[in-house]
Amino acid sequence: MNSLLFTQAVREVGDWIRSERREFKANAVETKALNSLVSYVDQQAELMLIERLTTALPGSGVLGEEGGSNWIEGGSNWIIDPLDGTTNFIHDLPPYAVSVALMRGRDLVWAAVYELGQGRMFTAELGSGAFCDGRRLDVREGAPLRDGLVATGFPYHEFSHMPQYLKALQACFRAARGIRRFGSAATDLAWLADGRFQGFFEHGLAPWDVAAGILLVREAGGTVSDFFASDLDDYDLVRSGSITAGNPSAYRDLVSLTTDSFLPT
């Protein structure tokens, strides 16, 4: 696996996005759905990533947020969010990130989240650990939920589970030191892998929002599941639509809250 070449591709596209931000005009934006925005930057960045990554790994398929889709069943496939946190980017409000994961068969095997506000590159490879700019990440001895911060994402376009979400949020108010919402799930998971957050939960996420972050958290020693700690492989987990994650201690408490809040009655 040519991890250095993959990382270089993500960095090149991320640096291009950062350069475009300096001249970006907010009117260069389209609405895909309620509160779901896209710009020429998202679209061009995805094309650039697809070209670079499929060249670096010939025969690989793609699942991209902006329409790039050529999934190869049972093969190696890139799961790409060219700009996670588009709304933040449009408003010139970090964080926003490039998020890329490689799935081989049904397993996540490589990931990168390039957070562009601080210019930090987070990478992980299955069985080899997680890193931030070469620094190994380790959350195995992370703080418990009561002494930690929980990251989440507020519902912004799909509101059918609003009562359950608010129940979980209220439970976290009581169980954790604080709640934060930054607007980029990929960044939230990368920061969890870096020990800045102790837990994370969110409903209504797409595969490209979470694929890279899942591997980062796991390789840093954390745990990731759906809201109910279901026994899912990576292929099904990234498509489950719900994520609960944390260091080992915080995860145990947080998943009990998400299970209690979202389990059908």
Secondary structure, DSSP 8 states (H G I E B T S, - for coil): --HHHHHHHHHHHHHHHHHHHTT--TTSEEEEETTEEEEHHHHHHHHHHHHHHHHHSTT-EEEETTS-B---TTSEEEEEEEEETHHHHHTT-S--EEEEEEEETTEEEEEEEEETTTTEEEEEETTTEEEETTEEE--TT---GGGSEEEE---SS--TTHHHHHHHHHHHHHHSSEEE--S-HHHHHHHHHTTS-SEEEEES--HHHHHHHHHHHHHTT-EEE-TT-----HHHHHTSSEEEEE-HHHHHHHHHHHHHHHS--
